[in-house]
Amino acid sequence: MSTRICCPVPTYLESAVTTLGCADDIGQIQKFIFWRKGNNTTVASAITSTYWSTALTATGDSKAVVSPFLANFEVEPGEPREFGGANETRDGIPIIKGSEATNATGRFYQEDQAIVAKMKSWSCENLDVILINENGQFIYDDRDGSNFYGFPLRSFNIKDLRIGGYTDPDYNEFSFSLVPDWSDSLVKGAATTFALDLVNS
């Protein structure tokens, strides 16, 4: 059984593959943009440098902030939340109650600790995150099919500096959680020439 209960049952199964499209792949994530939950814009605006110049210099709730370059970004999808098995449930089949959060981790290498300290202060905020890959493409949430949103995140944390010593670089590890089903409306935008050059004002 599953928490995704269909009642009433649809007349027929909804189609998933309707065209023979190309393979899709996100690529390497190299930067983040954060803004407060509830912000959004149009897709047409989001692919212009003018929009981000305004968002990065805003002084109210619409302000966006950009991370330094990051590395070793890994996303571990959450496991199913299950109940039962053996004699607890019919035929010993667990009941699926949903999914756990997705955990994301990475590193900021050789970063100014004053910048890291400022980013640590963002952990008390209710934030959404937008990802930027190596092609300068925004990876965003298209939840309503027409606008550009960030992905809701929780538990943003940056660790203190790890000193690399003689052979390894210094780095700060970071982590956050993405809410279950976060990628259901994920979209990869068109390549840009400016996204990876964005800096805070």
N, C-alpha and C positions, 0 to 999 in steps of 0.2 A: 504494500500500500504506500501511497505517497501523499504529502501535504498538498500537491497540485491536484486537487479534486475537481473533476469535470462534472458539474451538475447545473443544469441538465447537460447530457452528453451532446456535443455538436452533431449535426446531420452527417458530416463526413470529416475526415482528418484534414487539417489545414495544410496546404502545400508548403514545403520548405524550399526545395530546389526548383526554381521556375525557369532558369536559363542556364546554359553551360558557360559559366564565367571563368575568370582566371583565378589562379591561386592567390591568396592574400596572406601577408606576413607583416608584422609590426616592425621588425628590425630592432636595432639597439636604441634603447632609451638613453638620452644624453642630458636632458634638462627637464625640470618641472616648472609649471606656472601654478601658483596657488591663488585662490580668491575665496572670500567668504561664501558659505553656502547660500544659495538663492540667486547668485549672479548668473547671468547668461547673456548671450548676444546672438546676432544672426551669423550664419555660416559665411555669408558674403563679407561681413565686417571682420570676422576673425582671421581671414587670410590677408588682411591689409596691415602694413606696419603702422599706419595712422591710428588705427583702433588701439593697438597695444601701446603706442606712445601716450595716448590719452589715459588708458587704464593704469599704466605704471606710474603716472604722475598724479593720479586722482588722490583726493584727501578725505574721501568718505568711504562708505561701504562698498562702492564699486571698484576700489583699488585692487590691483593685481600685483603680486610679487613673484619674482623669478628666482630660481635656485642657481647656484653655481653649476658647472659641469659635474656630472656624477659618473660613477662607474660601478661595475659588478651588480647591476640592478637585476634582481631576481624576484619572480612572482610565484608564490606557491598557492595554488587554488585550494579552497577549503574542502574538507571531507564532508560526506553526508552526515547529517544529524539523525541517528537511528535510535529506535526503541525496540526492545524485544529480541527475538531469536529463541531457539530451543522451545521450551514449553510455554513461554510467556505469550507468544503470538501464534496465530493459526499457521499450521504447517512449518512452524519454526522460522517463518520469513519475517524479517524486521519491518517495522513501519518507518518510512522515511519522513522525517519532520521538516526537512529543509537542508540547507547547507551552512557550514561554518564560514566565517569570514576568510577572505583571501589575505595572506600575509605577504608584504613586500619589504625587501631589504636592499641595501646598497651602501656605497661609500662615497664620501667626498675626500679626494686625495689632496694633500698639501694645500689645504685651504686656510686662509687667514682666520684665526680663532675669534676675532671680533665679528666677522661675518657669521660664523657658526653660532655664536652667542645670540645674535639677532634672530637667526632662524629658530633657535631653541624657544624663543619667546612666542613663536607662532603656535606652539603645541597646545596653548590654552584656547585657541580659536576653533570654531566649527567650520572646517575648511572643505573645499573641493579641490581636486588636482587635475591638471591637464598635462599630458605627457608630450614630449617632443623627441622625435627620433633623429637618426643621423642624417636624414634627408631634409630636415627642417619641416617635417610634417607634424601637425597637431593631431594627437590621438585624443578624441573627446567623446562625450556622451550625447547621443542624438535621441534622447528619450522621447521627445514629442514629434520627431520626424521632420522638424523644420529649424530648430535652434541649436546653439552651441553651448553645452554645459560642461562643467568639470565632473569628475567622478567623486562621489562622497567618500571621505576617508575618516578614519578614527585612529586614536592612539599614536599620533605622530611623535616620534622621539628621535633625538640625535645624541649619541653617546659622546663622552669626553674623548679627547685626543688620544690616539694610540701612536706612540713614537716608534718609528720604524728602525731607527738606529743606522748602522753603517751601510747596510745593503738594501733595506726596504724603505719605501716612502711613508711618511706620516699619513694618517687618515682618521676620519670620524665616520663611524658606522651610523646609519639611520634605518629606521623601520616605521612602517605604518600598516594599518589594516584597511582593506577595501570591503565594503558591505557585500553580503551575498548577492549573487546575480549582477555584480557591478558591470560585467562585460556584455550583458545582453544587448545593449544598444550602443556598443562601441563602434566608432567610425574613425577611419584614417583619412585625414584631409589631403588636399593637394600639397605638393612640395612648395616650400617658400625659400626665399633667399635671405630672410631676416630673422627667423625664429630663434636660431641658435646664437644670434648676436644680441638678443635682448638682455638688458641689464636694468637693475633697479634705479629709481630716481630718488 
